Each structure stands twice: as structure tokens, then as C-alpha cells.
């Protein structure tokens, strides 16, 4: 079984449903090609992690299904946090609705 993707600019979500996981696993990536400075990449990753942390309960309603996820930041400019959170919520809701 292969993974699937969903996109909501500026985030692309790669996910794979897994059995026998106790919690969802999430990873966050920001390409070096788009942000040369490690400081900028780390800031975007912190924003992605925080948006996920505050909204991960959206996935708790999927009974018995857990996911391995990778959130890839596609934008070329440093985002506002509100933009990141809005895209994160849309992606998590899409994932929940498709798999519940």
C-alpha cells in the first residue's frame, strides 16, 4: 500500500495509514532550496509543529486509525503563523473526513 498526499498551499501532507501505532507520527520538512538560512528553515518548522500541536485533536475522531505523516512546506517566503495554521487545519480536516 502506498502513501497518499493532500495539498493546501503552502503545505503538502504526505500520509500513510498504519495499524498498531499508539499515536500519530508527524515529521516536518522545509526545503533548503527555498530557504538558504537554517534560521529561517527552523522558524518555519517551529510554526508547522506548533500548528500541528494545537490542532492534532482533529485526528482523534478517527477510530483505530493512526497515520505516519510528513508536512512539507512549499512556500518560497517566510509565512505568517495564521497562514500556516489555516492550511494545517484544512489538511487535518480533509484527512479526518476522508478516513472516518
Phi and psi restraints in degrees (value plus and minus 20) as a CYANA .aco file:
   2 UNK   PHI    -116.8   -76.8
   2 UNK   PSI     139.1   179.1
   3 UNK   PHI     -94.5   -54.5
   3 UNK   PSI     150.2   190.2
   4 UNK   PHI    -147.2  -107.2
   4 UNK   PSI     149.6   189.6
   5 UNK   PHI    -153.9  -113.9
   5 UNK   PSI     133.9   173.9
   6 UNK   PHI    -155.9  -115.9
   6 UNK   PSI     127.1   167.1
   7 UNK   PHI    -148.0  -108.0
   7 UNK   PSI     120.8   160.8
   8 UNK   PHI    -165.1  -125.1
   8 UNK   PSI      83.6   123.6
   9 UNK   PHI     -71.6   -31.6
   9 UNK   PSI     111.5   151.5
  10 UNK   PHI    -123.4   -83.4
  10 UNK   PSI       6.1    46.1
  11 UNK   PHI    -142.5  -102.5
  11 UNK   PSI     118.9   158.9
  12 UNK   PHI    -136.5   -96.5
  12 UNK   PSI     112.3   152.3
  13 UNK   PHI    -129.3   -89.3
  13 UNK   PSI     102.3   142.3
  14 UNK   PHI    -124.0   -84.0
  14 UNK   PSI     111.1   151.1
  15 UNK   PHI    -163.6  -123.6
  15 UNK   PSI     134.1   174.1
  16 UNK   PHI    -159.0  -119.0
  16 UNK   PSI      97.8   137.8
  17 UNK   PHI     -87.9   -47.9
  17 UNK   PSI     117.1   157.1
  18 UNK   PHI    -152.3  -112.3
  18 UNK   PSI     119.6   159.6
  19 UNK   PHI    -107.4   -67.4
  19 UNK   PSI     143.8   183.8
  20 UNK   PHI      44.8    84.8
  20 UNK   PSI       1.6    41.6
  21 UNK   PHI    -120.3   -80.3
  21 UNK   PSI     120.1   160.1
  22 UNK   PHI    -100.9   -60.9
  22 UNK   PSI     -54.4   -14.4
  23 UNK   PHI    -156.0  -116.0
  23 UNK   PSI     145.5   185.5
  24 UNK   PHI     -91.3   -51.3
  24 UNK   PSI     124.3   164.3
  25 UNK   PHI    -130.7   -90.7
  25 UNK   PSI     112.3   152.3
  26 UNK   PHI    -150.9  -110.9
  26 UNK   PSI     120.1   160.1
  27 UNK   PHI    -148.9  -108.9
  27 UNK   PSI     135.3   175.3
  28 UNK   PHI    -151.7  -111.7
  28 UNK   PSI     113.0   153.0
  29 UNK   PHI    -154.4  -114.4
  29 UNK   PSI     120.6   160.6
  30 UNK   PHI    -151.5  -111.5
  30 UNK   PSI      99.4   139.4
  31 UNK   PHI     -85.6   -45.6
  31 UNK   PSI     118.4   158.4
  32 UNK   PHI     -85.3   -45.3
  32 UNK   PSI     -47.7    -7.7
  33 UNK   PHI     -81.3   -41.3
  33 UNK   PSI     -56.2   -16.2
  34 UNK   PHI    -107.1   -67.1
  34 UNK   PSI     -50.5   -10.5
  35 UNK   PHI    -151.8  -111.8
  35 UNK   PSI      82.0   122.0
  36 UNK   PHI     -86.0   -46.0
  36 UNK   PSI     -55.5   -15.5
  37 UNK   PHI    -102.0   -62.0
  37 UNK   PSI     108.5   148.5
  38 UNK   PHI     -81.8   -41.8
  38 UNK   PSI     -52.5   -12.5
  39 UNK   PHI     -81.0   -41.0
  39 UNK   PSI     -64.0   -24.0
  40 UNK   PHI     -87.7   -47.7
  40 UNK   PSI     -62.5   -22.5
  41 UNK   PHI     -81.3   -41.3
  41 UNK   PSI     -64.0   -24.0
  42 UNK   PHI     -85.8   -45.8
  42 UNK   PSI     -55.9   -15.9
  43 UNK   PHI     -84.4   -44.4
  43 UNK   PSI     -64.1   -24.1
  44 UNK   PHI     -84.2   -44.2
  44 UNK   PSI     -60.6   -20.6
  45 UNK   PHI     -83.1   -43.1
  45 UNK   PSI     -58.9   -18.9
  46 UNK   PHI     -82.6   -42.6
  46 UNK   PSI     -60.3   -20.3
  47 UNK   PHI     -84.4   -44.4
  47 UNK   PSI     -62.1   -22.1
  48 UNK   PHI     -83.0   -43.0
  48 UNK   PSI     -65.8   -25.8
  49 UNK   PHI     -81.9   -41.9
  49 UNK   PSI     -62.0   -22.0
  50 UNK   PHI     -86.7   -46.7
  50 UNK   PSI     -63.2   -23.2
  51 UNK   PHI     -81.2   -41.2
  51 UNK   PSI     -60.5   -20.5
  52 UNK   PHI     -86.5   -46.5
  52 UNK   PSI     -65.8   -25.8
  53 UNK   PHI     -78.4   -38.4
  53 UNK   PSI     -61.3   -21.3
  54 UNK   PHI     -96.8   -56.8
  54 UNK   PSI     -38.0     2.0
  55 UNK   PHI    -142.3  -102.3
  55 UNK   PSI     -13.9    26.1
  56 UNK   PHI     -87.0   -47.0
  56 UNK   PSI     -37.1     2.9
  57 UNK   PHI     -85.9   -45.9
  57 UNK   PSI     -35.1     4.9
  58 UNK   PHI     -80.6   -40.6
  58 UNK   PSI     -47.3    -7.3
  59 UNK   PHI    -107.7   -67.7
  59 UNK   PSI     -29.1    10.9
  60 UNK   PHI     -88.1   -48.1
  60 UNK   PSI     -37.8     2.2
  61 UNK   PHI     -99.9   -59.9
  61 UNK   PSI     -28.9    11.1
  62 UNK   PHI    -104.7   -64.7
  62 UNK   PSI      90.3   130.3
  63 UNK   PHI     -96.1   -56.1
  63 UNK   PSI     101.2   141.2
  64 UNK   PHI      59.4    99.4
  64 UNK   PSI     -34.0     6.0
  65 UNK   PHI    -116.7   -76.7
  65 UNK   PSI     111.6   151.6
  66 UNK   PHI    -144.6  -104.6
  66 UNK   PSI     137.3   177.3
  67 UNK   PHI    -149.6  -109.6
  67 UNK   PSI     130.8   170.8
  68 UNK   PHI    -124.5   -84.5
  68 UNK   PSI     103.4   143.4
  69 UNK   PHI    -148.3  -108.3
  69 UNK   PSI     128.2   168.2
  70 UNK   PHI    -148.0  -108.0
  70 UNK   PSI     102.6   142.6
  71 UNK   PHI    -120.2   -80.2
  71 UNK   PSI      97.6   137.6
  72 UNK   PHI    -129.2   -89.2
  72 UNK   PSI     106.4   146.4
  73 UNK   PHI    -105.6   -65.6
  73 UNK   PSI     103.8   143.8
  74 UNK   PHI    -118.9   -78.9
  74 UNK   PSI     -38.0     2.0
  75 UNK   PHI     -85.4   -45.4
  75 UNK   PSI     141.2   181.2
  76 UNK   PHI    -126.6   -86.6
  76 UNK   PSI     -30.8     9.2
  77 UNK   PHI    -141.8  -101.8
  77 UNK   PSI     136.0   176.0
  78 UNK   PHI     -83.2   -43.2
  78 UNK   PSI     107.3   147.3
  79 UNK   PHI    -106.3   -66.3
  79 UNK   PSI     140.1   180.1
  80 UNK   PHI     -99.7   -59.7
  80 UNK   PSI     128.1   168.1
  81 UNK   PHI     -80.2   -40.2
  81 UNK   PSI     -59.0   -19.0
  82 UNK   PHI     -79.0   -39.0
  82 UNK   PSI     -57.4   -17.4
  83 UNK   PHI     -85.7   -45.7
  83 UNK   PSI     -61.7   -21.7
  84 UNK   PHI     -85.2   -45.2
  84 UNK   PSI     -65.8   -25.8
  85 UNK   PHI     -85.5   -45.5
  85 UNK   PSI     -60.1   -20.1
  86 UNK   PHI     -80.6   -40.6
  86 UNK   PSI     -65.3   -25.3
  87 UNK   PHI     -86.1   -46.1
  87 UNK   PSI     -60.2   -20.2
  88 UNK   PHI     -81.5   -41.5
  88 UNK   PSI     -66.1   -26.1
  89 UNK   PHI     -81.4   -41.4
  89 UNK   PSI     -64.3   -24.3
  90 UNK   PHI     -80.1   -40.1
  90 UNK   PSI     -64.0   -24.0
  91 UNK   PHI     -85.4   -45.4
  91 UNK   PSI     -64.5   -24.5
  92 UNK   PHI     -85.7   -45.7
  92 UNK   PSI     -58.4   -18.4
  93 UNK   PHI     -86.2   -46.2
  93 UNK   PSI     -59.8   -19.8
  94 UNK   PHI     -82.4   -42.4
  94 UNK   PSI     -63.6   -23.6
  95 UNK   PHI     -83.0   -43.0
  95 UNK   PSI     -64.9   -24.9
  96 UNK   PHI     -82.6   -42.6
  96 UNK   PSI     -69.0   -29.0
  97 UNK   PHI     -86.2   -46.2
  97 UNK   PSI     -54.3   -14.3
  98 UNK   PHI     -92.9   -52.9
  98 UNK   PSI     -47.6    -7.6
  99 UNK   PHI    -132.7   -92.7
  99 UNK   PSI     -13.1    26.9
